[in-house]
Amino acid sequence: MLLITVLIPQFRGFFRGIKMKKAVILLSGGLDSITCLAIAKQQGYECYAMSFRYGQRHTIELDKATEIAKKMKVKEHIIVDIDLRKFGGSALTEDIAVPKHKKNDKVEANIPITYVPARNTIFLSFALGWAEVLKAYNIFIGVNSVDYSGYPDCRPEYIQAYEKMANLATREGVEGRKIKIDTPLLKLTKGEIIQKGISLGVDYSLTITCYDPVNGKSCGKCDSCLLRLKGFKEAGIKDPIQYVD
Amino acid sequence: MLLITVLIPQFRGFFRGIKMKKAVILLSGGLDSITCLAIAKQQGYECYAMSFRYGQRHTIELDKATEIAKKMKVKEHIIVDIDLRKFGGSALTEDIAVPKHKKNDKVEANIPITYVPARNTIFLSFALGWAEVLKAYNIFIGVNSVDYSGYPDCRPEYIQAYEKMANLATREGVEGRKIKIDTPLLKLTKGEIIQKGISLGVDYSLTITCYDPVNGKSCGKCDSCLLRLKGFKEAGIKDPIQYVD
């Protein structure tokens, strides 16, 4: 076989052609990104996972991302060190209290204090750089505009504008290969995301969602926990992770 | 005065109104970014300079940026640590030889090996995050499409697409304040940039441009040195920095 592919150029092309296409997946260790990864794998991509140590208040999510990357057999997982605390501005990176809700509280509709300035823009930009080096033309990000809780950088119009910019920013764009920002969760409710993941065999016990966990257990009271719990309730599935009470 | 401003709301508005408008300036320690900073100052901005330790082969440029920030009295200068080497792909961050030219060689027209994937996109994204925290609505970047030497992320269409994305990415965009990516050097030749800088009193001895300096002296042979030397020649001014020979 090797001999044939070396000798006959057409065969070389053929075997290059069936090489798996690559995708970069932003992997936070949360419920959305693990589902995104499962979808990318189902679509036949060779997956390269990227996580960030960005000065977040807790790093359990990075341990979770590492475990997920291993168990879901991604080709490579890198954790990029960046320090968003240098310019501050969010309850997720600074010593500002994460808002807690009582049971049945509604999640706020405005831009919340937990919003990190330009976070998705920064994350996507690193993914774009890595994609360019890997010759990957797809970047998966688990943004969601249904339960997005007021984050400007989770809206469809933002993603479209990012994709357009990305295609002008890179060699690929200049050379005519199209880079795509894949957002398979964009229009799903949290319940639908969980149902999709379960249908793909996702093990949600590997994930963490809480903004403010205590001894590895989720608080059950922050915006993020409330959305997660609501999602599992909608999906009719028991959340497999542990909560404080 | 304090009493008046505290007591009379209109006065408070008036004094807020004459507060200097803020701008974030990407400052590399090179010829273009110092000129950009001088232009932003001339336009009346309170300047916040941002540099990056991005795994570049040499860090003299960060010392230069620090000195420039101090001498040109920026309000604040931060150096953000990021590691672009994690995904490699450029002669500026990996152990790939920087191409050297002989005298009178033309600088290559294609995308060069010194191109760092998604670098400007990553830098602008951090600037965007800081701008959002500072409530600055202007980001200055010294990109240039005349001598841009084949970098996709130095073209006007890229900057326009970035600005559009930035306005969808942030609170400011959502709340209707327009963020602007200022590129005052975009259509100037290197000679015109230097003339502009000189007219604003820029001290170019504070800068470094070389991709591959030896003991603090510039090589005079890399793409970047060749463009700089050509620029000073065009401007009819002697380059005040030291070269290897």
Interface residues (C-beta under 8 A of the other chain):
Chain A: I78 V80 D81 I82 D83 L84 K86 F87 G88 G89 I111 Y115 V116 P117 A118 R119 N120 T121 I122 L124 S125 F126 L128 G129 W130 E132 V133 L134 P152 D153 R155 E157 Y158 A161 Y162 K164 M165 A166 L168 A169 T170 R171 G173 V174
Chain B: I78 V80 D81 I82 D83 L84 K86 F87 G88 G89 I111 Y115 V116 P117 A118 R119 N120 T121 I122 L124 S125 F126 L128 G129 W130 E132 V133 L134 P152 D153 R155 E157 Y158 A161 Y162 K164 M165 A166 L168 A169 T170 R171 G173 V174
